[in-house]
């Protein structure tokens, strides 16, 4: 094996080993927010790589927008997280359950003692 082949193989390994998640698309962000019961969603910006607390990681995206909930117009600032199996999603862990919103819909999981 020559040096050129080794360099190409190493570059491919590094590229795949540290692959970034795909960018969160506006349409997917809008769908997730609509599953979270927001209406008239207007996504103004998507801040890739940062959550709403300012923490930086490639698996974060913060969606900033305007929407309506309970007949009130409000600003929206939600952090979405990327998971290889789930894609972009919003997760809320409560005391006795966990809620998960994806572009496909909503799912709630209750902990064993609360079934």
C-alpha positions in Angstrom: 0.0 0.0 0.0 1.4 3.4 -0.9 1.3 6.5 1.2 -1.4 8.1 -1.0 -3.8 5.2 -0.4 -3.1 5.4 3.3 -3.8 9.1 3.5 -7.1 8.7 1.6 -8.1 5.9 3.9 -7.2 7.9 7.0 -9.1 10.9 5.7 -12.2 8.8 5.0 -12.0 7.3 8.5 -11.7 10.7 10.2 -14.6 12.1 8.1 -16.9 9.2 9.0 -15.8 8.9 12.6 -16.5 12.6 13.4 -19.5 13.1 11.1 -21.7 16.0 12.0 -25.4 15.5 12.3 -27.5 17.0 9.4 -28.7 20.5 9.8 -32.2 20.9 11.3 -34.5 22.0 8.4 -37.1 24.7 8.9 -39.9 22.4 7.8 -38.9 19.7 10.3 -38.6 22.3 13.1 -42.1 23.6 12.2 -43.5 20.1 12.3 -42.0 19.3 15.7 -43.3 22.6 17.1 -46.8 21.8 15.7 -46.7 18.4 17.4 -45.9 20.4 20.6 -49.3 22.1 20.1 -48.0 25.3 18.7 -50.2 26.8 16.0 -49.4 29.4 13.2 -45.7 28.5 13.6 -43.2 30.9 12.0 -39.6 29.7 12.3 -37.4 32.9 12.3 -34.0 31.3 12.9 -32.3 28.0 13.6 -29.1 28.3 15.6 -27.2 25.1 14.7 -24.8 23.7 17.3 -26.0 25.6 20.3 -28.8 25.0 22.8 -31.0 27.7 24.4 -28.6 27.9 27.4 -25.6 28.7 25.2 -24.0 25.3 25.5 -22.2 24.2 22.3 -22.4 20.8 20.7 -23.1 19.6 17.1 -26.2 17.6 18.4 -28.0 20.8 19.5 -30.2 23.2 17.5 -32.2 26.1 18.9 -35.3 27.1 17.1 -36.4 30.7 17.5 -39.8 31.8 16.2 -43.3 33.1 16.7 -46.4 30.9 17.2 -49.7 30.8 18.9 -50.7 28.6 21.9 -53.9 28.9 23.9 -55.0 31.8 21.6 -52.0 33.9 22.7 -49.2 34.9 20.2 -45.9 34.1 21.8 -42.2 33.9 21.1 -40.7 30.4 20.8 -37.2 29.3 21.8 -36.8 25.5 21.9 -33.8 23.3 21.9 -33.8 20.2 19.7 -31.4 17.4 20.0 -30.1 15.0 17.3 -30.1 11.3 17.8 -29.0 8.8 15.1 -32.2 6.7 15.6 -34.7 9.5 16.4 -33.4 12.3 14.2 -34.0 15.8 15.4 -36.3 15.8 18.5 -37.3 17.6 21.6 -37.2 15.6 24.9 -38.8 16.6 28.2 -38.2 14.4 31.2 -40.7 14.8 34.0 -40.9 13.3 37.5 -42.9 10.2 36.4 -42.8 10.3 32.6 -40.8 11.4 29.6 -42.2 13.2 26.5 -40.7 13.0 23.1 -41.6 15.0 20.0 -40.3 14.2 16.6 -41.3 15.3 13.1 -43.5 12.2 13.0 -45.4 12.9 16.2 -45.6 12.7 19.9 -44.9 9.9 22.4 -45.1 9.7 26.2 -43.4 7.1 28.2 -44.3 6.5 31.9 -42.0 5.1 34.4 -42.6 1.6 35.7 -44.3 2.5 38.9 -46.9 4.7 37.2 -48.4 2.3 34.6 
